[in-house]
Amino acid sequence: MVLERLLPMPDDPPPTVVPGTKHHPHTRDEEDDVISNAIGEFGKWQLLHTFLLSLFNVPCTWHIFAPTFHAAERETWCARTPAYRDIAPKVWRACSQPDGDFCRMFDLGNGTDEEDFAAICKNASGLVSVTCDAWEFGGEGSTIISEFNLVCDRKNLINFAEMMFLGGVAIGGLVCGILSDKYGRKRTLMASVLIQTILGCVIAFSPWFLVYAILRALLGFISVSVVFSGFVLAIELVGGPWRTVAGISYLFPVSLSYMTIAGLAWELREWRQLQAAISLPGFLFLGLWWVLPESPRWLLALGRTTEVMTILESACKFNGKKLPPNLDKQLLPGANEGPVENVSVLDLFKTIQMRKKTVCLFLIWFSVYLVYYGLVLNLGNIGGNLYVNSAPWKSRQ
C-alpha cells in the first residue's frame, strides 16, 4: 500500500528479498528524506494544515453523539382517548395507569365529561387492562421516540438504529483505505465530507424510522472515511517524530465537539432541527478544497513529480525555506530500482508473528471501541440531567 511504502518506521523489520528481484534497503528512507528535507519535518505550513484537518472531526463527532439526544428519554404515558382529551395528563395517568406502566392501561370506556371520568376512576381497579396503541410525551420538542413511537415492543429499535450506524462504520473502515489509496487522500476526504453533509441533512427529513436507520448506516460508512482520510493526510504532511504528534493532536477537537453538541441539543429540542444544525456546517468544509494540498507522499508514490514540486514550493515559501537544488531530479524514481513488491491486507496474516500482532490489535481495538461507544451512547441511561452530564464527562476524555 502507498502508506506502507512512504511512512517507514524505525523499528520496521528488514524487507523480504524476493528471489529474482533486486533489494534496495534505503529506497523508502530516501523517498521519505526527499519530502522532509525539502520542507522540514514540521513547520508553519504543516501546523496550519494539520490544524485544519483536525477540524473535520467536529461534524463527525456530532453525528456519532447525536442519537443520544435524538432518543432522549421523556415522560411517557398512554394517550388520552378522544372522550377524555380535556382531562389533565396527571389526572389521566393516575387513573388509567396507576402503576406507571405506559404499555397498558385500564379501559375507561367512553364517558362524556369529568364527572363520568371521576366516577369511573373510583372503580378503576375492577376495569379491564388493554394494550396501548398511542402515546403522549412530556417535555419540550420531539425525539425519534415520540415521533416514531419507539416504546414498549418497539423500544429495541433504538438500539437497532445504533447497530446500523456502527455496522456502517465497520464496513467503511475497510473500504475507505482502498479508496484513499486509489483516488488520493484529499479527493476521498472532500468527497466523503460532501456525502456526509448531504446524508446528515436528508436524515433531518426522514419520514419513517426505517429510512432513518438506513441513512444512519450510510452516514456511519462515510463518516469513518472522513476521519481516516483526514488522519492519513495529516501524518503524511509531516515527518519524523512529528507524525506521532500530528496523529494525537488530530483528535484534540473531539472532546470539544462532544461538549458543544450538548449545548446545541439544549437549545434545539426538536431532533430534526438538531440534526440539520450539526449537518449544515459541513458545507463550510468544502471550501478547504482550495486550501488543503494533496499528500505529496501519495503523489510521489504514483510518480506525479510535477504536482509534488508545486506543493513543495508552496510549503517551502510558507515555511520560509528554500528548495534544495536539483530537487526535481531527486524526486524522479531511480533508474536502477528493482520492482516493488505489491502488498495487500492479506500480508497481515502471512507469518505467525504478523498473525499474532494482527489478532491482538483486533481484540484490543474491539474492546476499546466497545467500552467507548458503550459509554458515549448510553449517557442517557445513567440518571440525572442528560445535557449537564454530557459536557463535564466529555471534558475528562
PyMOL commands that set and color helices and strands:
alter all, ss='L'
color gray80, all
select helices_A, chain A and resi 2-6+27-39+44-54+57-70+82-84+89-96+114-122+124-126+144-148+152-154+157-183+185-203+209-236+242-249+253-267+271-279+282-290+296-301+305-319+327-331+345-349+352-376+379-381+386-395
alter helices_A, ss='H'
color red, helices_A
select strands_A, chain A and resi 76-78+104-106+129-131+135-137
alter strands_A, ss='S'
color yellow, strands_A
deselect
rebuild
show_as cartoon
